[in-house]
Amino acid sequence: YAIERHEELANQARTRLKRLGYDNVEIICGDGTKGLPDKASFDAIIVSAGAPQVPETLKQQLAIGGRLVIPVGRDIHQTLLRIRRTGEDSFEEEDFGAVAFVPLIGAEGWVEPAQAKEAEIDAQSSGFAEGPLIPAHRAKTVRTRLSRLIAEAAEPFGDLDELAGLAERFAHRRVVLLGEATHGTAEFYEARARIAEMLVAEHGFNIVAVEADWPDAAVYDAYVRGLPRSKVPKAAFTRFPTWMWRNGQVAEFLNGLKAINESIGDPDRKAGFYGLDVYSLGASVEAVLAYLDKVDPETAAIARERYGCLAPWRADPVRYGRMALSRGYALCEKPVTEALLAI
């Protein structure tokens, strides 16, 4: 079961799930803070909006041993909690650190901005950012004006080939930036891929740079350009979020890019696939050291010593992020920065 308070979004979710072939999910439009008492008890409840406190109603709908995951707090000062029911009237609580979610609106959540204004409740009590709240009538005006501006600027297209044709106007630029409204949405990946293929095949673009870990992207790059595969990492994009670059749409794009490259005789003109991020702590360190071992063993030894500070955290970089907030652990920035500058 899933609860969505906006009927329009609930209907969209139902339609999308049906199209994808899922028939075991029921979308209910209602107040999520009240849960579903007639369906209780539950082994797991996930709340994807920040509440002022853990709703007692949701806790009471947990089965013994059941878990409730919920962000609690306002604005950027939220904490992700996991509540486990251990008995009829007993619960355990675990803190998983700082997070930021939209406010949870409902009977046991925050007051909606328009209602808060009408009831003369200040912004601090409403759970939204500090400052004047937008009255309901003005919020509607803002939405209407924004919708009109988008409609005036938008250009309709039929299929992806037509979309690529619209993008031809940017083909004379040295750099073309392609964004997306959400990560992991197939339609955005397919649209981006079609435009990129057009720019590479018809206009000589030879760099596809993406928001991805560079050691993992180098594995894909070797594939599309027919180069020897690096030994690091052993498998590409196995770290969260695996779905972002390890999916069917990306595989199809890589195969298309490889086919285009095979038709290009000059190796320097073949398009490469490059990652811009260094989030993969372990793989990034290993890739740097592997490179230095080949070109400058002396610098490799120095880099190993400087990277040694990060050794305990390579398998779990998130733990390093948490520990870095503590004075006793925030020691790696200087040696790692020195290593990067030296390289």
C-alpha atoms as one frame of an Amber mdcrd trajectory, in Angstrom:
protein
   0.000   0.000   0.000   1.056   3.607  -0.627  -0.664   6.802   0.516  -0.513
  10.021  -1.524  -2.394  13.137  -0.426  -2.742  14.623  -3.932  -5.366  12.856
  -6.055  -3.657  13.841  -9.315  -0.345  12.295  -8.234  -2.124   9.209  -6.918
  -3.812   8.723 -10.303  -0.506   9.166 -12.123   1.096   6.539  -9.888  -1.760
   4.091 -10.507  -1.482   4.590 -14.265   2.288   4.152 -14.275   2.199   1.004
 -12.136  -0.474  -0.504 -14.378   1.572   0.297 -17.483   4.618  -1.375 -15.929
   2.626  -4.499 -15.132   2.453  -4.210 -11.332  -0.870  -5.421  -9.967   0.071
  -5.951  -6.314   0.303  -2.279  -5.272  -2.675  -0.228  -4.089  -2.378   3.580
  -4.188  -4.658   5.349  -1.716  -5.357   9.084  -1.669  -5.506  10.322   1.905
  -3.675  11.555   4.992  -0.468   9.555   5.348  -0.046  10.511   9.006  -3.143
   8.438   9.819  -1.802   5.320   8.121  -4.221   2.529   7.226  -5.737   1.233
  10.467  -8.087  -1.157   8.655  -5.077  -2.834   6.964  -2.795  -2.955  10.023
  -0.633  -4.386  11.378   2.434  -3.796   9.163   5.928  -5.264   9.167   7.337
  -2.110   7.567   6.230   1.499   7.092   8.300   4.047   5.150   7.498   7.763
   5.330   9.089   9.961   2.646   8.333  13.379   4.176   9.596  15.077   7.332
   7.300  15.050  10.378   7.455  17.303  13.475   7.547  14.111  15.551   6.926
  10.414  14.984   3.139  10.011  14.507   1.819   7.841  17.325  -0.835   6.440
  14.983   1.827   4.957  12.692   3.718   3.438  15.623   0.558   1.712  16.814
   0.007   0.201  13.353   3.333  -1.675  13.469   3.365  -5.397  14.111   5.611
  -6.661  16.897   9.072  -6.573  15.324   7.843  -4.154  12.647   9.910  -1.139
  11.574   8.980   2.454  10.807  11.491   4.613   8.889  10.708   8.332   9.037
  12.523  11.705   8.834  11.739  13.977  11.791  12.393  17.722  12.037  11.923
  20.855   9.942  13.750  22.373   6.963  17.338  21.091   6.810  17.328  20.076
  10.476  15.825  16.627  10.007  16.985  13.271  11.314  16.226   9.892   9.770
  14.860   7.547  12.439  14.094   3.849  12.434  11.505   2.824  15.010  11.214
  -0.875  15.847   8.277  -2.183  17.854   9.599  -4.577  20.472   6.405  -5.139
  22.457   2.827  -4.048  22.907   3.915  -0.711  24.396   7.676  -0.693  23.794
   9.737   0.664  20.904  13.418   1.008  19.995  14.702   4.046  18.113  17.820
   4.324  15.908  19.268   7.543  14.485  20.683   7.352  10.931  21.863  10.940
  10.637  20.839  14.170   8.974  18.492  14.226   5.971  16.239  16.726   4.186
  12.697  15.918   3.023   9.600  17.927   2.167   7.233  18.491   5.126   4.742
  15.762   6.042   1.302  17.389   5.881  -1.549  15.887   7.867  -3.367  15.465
  11.149  -0.191  14.307  12.917   2.200  16.240  10.702   2.721  19.856   9.708
   0.000  22.348   8.809  -0.300  23.197   5.116   0.970  26.756   4.340  -2.423
  28.086   3.237  -4.117  26.651   6.335  -1.347  27.990   8.541  -1.903  31.469
   7.116  -5.645  31.313   7.631  -5.181  30.077  11.203  -2.510  32.748  11.816
   0.140  30.112  12.486   3.657  31.390  11.804   6.081  29.808   9.351   8.122
  28.250  12.148   5.116  26.200  13.275   4.121  25.175   9.776   7.270  23.185
   9.038   8.131  25.234   5.964  11.015  27.623   5.413  11.037  30.749   7.525
   9.463  33.833   6.023   5.960  34.841   4.959   3.692  32.017   3.883   1.993
  32.255   0.506  -1.796  32.628   0.889  -3.854  30.057  -0.999  -5.157  32.531
  -3.597  -1.653  33.852  -4.355  -0.196  30.342  -4.542  -2.749  29.557  -7.239
  -1.775  32.725  -9.125   1.922  31.815  -8.945   1.234  28.286 -10.215  -0.945
  29.605 -13.038   1.684  32.130 -14.131   4.472  29.538 -13.994   2.412  27.063
 -16.016   1.744  29.743 -18.629   5.444  30.632 -18.919   6.387  26.966 -19.356
   3.658  26.488 -21.958   4.830  29.554 -23.898   8.471  28.402 -23.942   7.884
  24.676 -24.519   8.173  23.143 -27.985   6.211  19.955 -28.696   7.812  16.989
 -30.446   6.518  13.661 -31.674   9.285  11.087 -31.286  12.934  11.057 -30.256
  14.138  11.649 -33.814  12.080  14.836 -33.914  13.521  15.834 -30.536  17.050
  15.294 -31.859  16.128  17.505 -34.801  15.125  20.287 -32.414  18.513  19.930
 -30.717  20.308  20.533 -34.040  20.232  24.255 -33.271  22.884  23.676 -30.577
  25.125  21.439 -32.670  27.542  24.265 -33.534  28.438  24.746 -29.853  31.579
  23.220 -28.345  29.694  22.072 -25.237  26.048  20.991 -25.005  24.577  20.355
 -21.539  21.768  17.801 -21.254  19.836  17.740 -17.989  17.012  15.696 -16.525
  14.166  16.307 -14.106  14.757  13.035 -12.231  17.518  10.439 -12.032  16.697
   6.960 -13.272  13.710   7.868 -15.479  13.831   5.821 -18.699  12.279   8.504
 -20.906  14.913  11.081 -19.945  17.740   8.591 -20.538  16.364   7.695 -23.969
  15.922  11.345 -24.975  19.423  12.233 -23.801  20.904   9.250 -25.617  19.229
  10.132 -28.917  20.514  13.721 -28.790  24.024  12.573 -27.816  24.122  10.036
 -30.661  23.116  12.760 -33.121  25.837  15.110 -31.866  28.510  12.387 -32.072
  27.506  10.816 -35.385  26.593  13.951 -37.319  28.570  16.782 -35.723  31.826
  15.276 -34.497  31.361  15.528 -30.741  33.793  13.116 -29.090  33.271  13.496
 -25.331  30.268  12.251 -23.379  30.841  13.421 -19.784  28.330  12.230 -17.205
  27.603  12.586 -13.494  29.184   9.250 -12.625  32.228   7.828 -10.833  35.187
   8.174 -13.179  36.832   4.760 -12.538  33.531   2.999 -13.285  32.836   5.185
 -16.314  36.319   4.279 -17.600  35.140   0.664 -17.905  32.305   1.810 -20.179
  34.725   4.066 -22.066  37.025   1.133 -22.828  34.036  -0.769 -24.213  32.752
   1.968 -26.536  36.242   2.818 -27.848  37.540  -0.753 -28.076  40.359  -0.169
 -25.585  41.894  -2.572 -23.036  39.763  -2.690 -19.904  41.238  -1.377 -16.660
  41.572  -3.843 -13.783  40.056  -1.265 -11.407  37.216  -1.545 -10.593  36.487
  -5.251 -11.019  32.845  -4.489 -11.893  31.412  -1.113 -12.889  28.737   0.736
 -10.921  28.126  -1.762  -8.140  27.995   1.016  -5.529  24.771   2.886  -4.750
  23.038   4.098  -6.821  23.607   1.148  -9.167  20.394   1.875 -11.085  21.633
   5.270 -12.242  24.203   3.997 -14.768  23.728   0.219 -14.662  20.442  -0.112
 -16.534  18.989  -1.116 -19.884  18.815   2.397 -21.329  22.511   3.045 -20.638
  23.458  -0.361 -22.085  21.546   0.459 -25.275  23.240   3.862 -25.497  26.702
   2.321 -25.019  26.035  -0.198 -27.781  24.915   2.633 -30.065  27.989   4.703
 -29.210  30.242   1.709 -29.862  28.625   1.179 -33.277  29.164   4.843 -34.181
  32.811   4.650 -33.080  33.393   1.555 -35.202  32.411   3.605 -38.255  35.012
   6.279 -37.405  38.493   5.528 -38.713  40.505   8.089 -36.739  40.964   6.855
 -33.123  41.233  10.465 -31.902  37.754  11.202 -33.226  36.058   8.300 -31.484
  33.678   9.403 -28.729  34.629   8.568 -25.152  32.430   8.053 -22.092  33.831
   9.863 -19.037  32.738  10.192 -15.402  33.002  13.537 -13.616  32.564  12.309
 -10.025  34.925  10.785  -7.463  32.327   9.503  -5.008  33.655   5.946  -5.220
  36.277   6.318  -2.512  37.911   2.889  -2.786  37.790   2.577  -6.579  39.044
   6.138  -7.094  42.016   5.638  -4.770  42.881   2.305  -6.410  42.644   3.814
  -9.896  44.964   6.700  -8.983  47.512   4.342  -7.423  47.356   1.919 -10.365
  48.066   4.805 -12.750  50.946   6.143 -10.655  52.467   2.660 -10.317  52.856
   2.648 -14.101  54.050   6.205 -14.726  55.737   7.334 -11.481  56.359   4.678
  -8.779  58.018   7.221  -6.487  54.937   9.444  -6.459  52.795   6.317  -6.053
  54.579   5.529  -2.777  53.941   9.065  -1.490  50.288   8.891  -2.544  49.853
   5.549  -0.755  51.133   7.081   2.446  48.826  10.084   2.153  45.807   7.969
   1.218  46.528   5.727   4.205  44.364   7.974   6.351  41.329   6.829   4.349
  42.133   3.109   4.508  39.659   2.280   7.327  36.804   3.893   5.402  37.295
   2.591   1.851  34.646  -0.099   2.139  32.098   2.288   3.668  32.674   5.938
   2.640  29.419   7.000   4.305  30.938   6.179   7.704  33.884   8.445   6.900
  31.445  11.247   6.079  29.849  10.865   9.491  33.134  10.528  11.349  34.566
  13.587   9.575  32.053  15.652  11.538  33.943  14.677  14.700  37.133  16.569
  15.481  39.099  13.404  16.185  38.456  11.977  12.706  38.624  15.007  10.409
  42.280  14.383   9.561  42.263  13.200   5.947  41.492  16.404   4.048  45.011
  17.869   4.101  47.026  14.779   3.041  44.536  13.821   0.323  44.452  17.387
  -1.033  48.256  17.428  -1.094  48.245  14.153  -3.017  45.842  15.536  -5.629
  47.845  18.749  -6.028  51.086  16.790  -6.403  49.574  14.542  -9.075
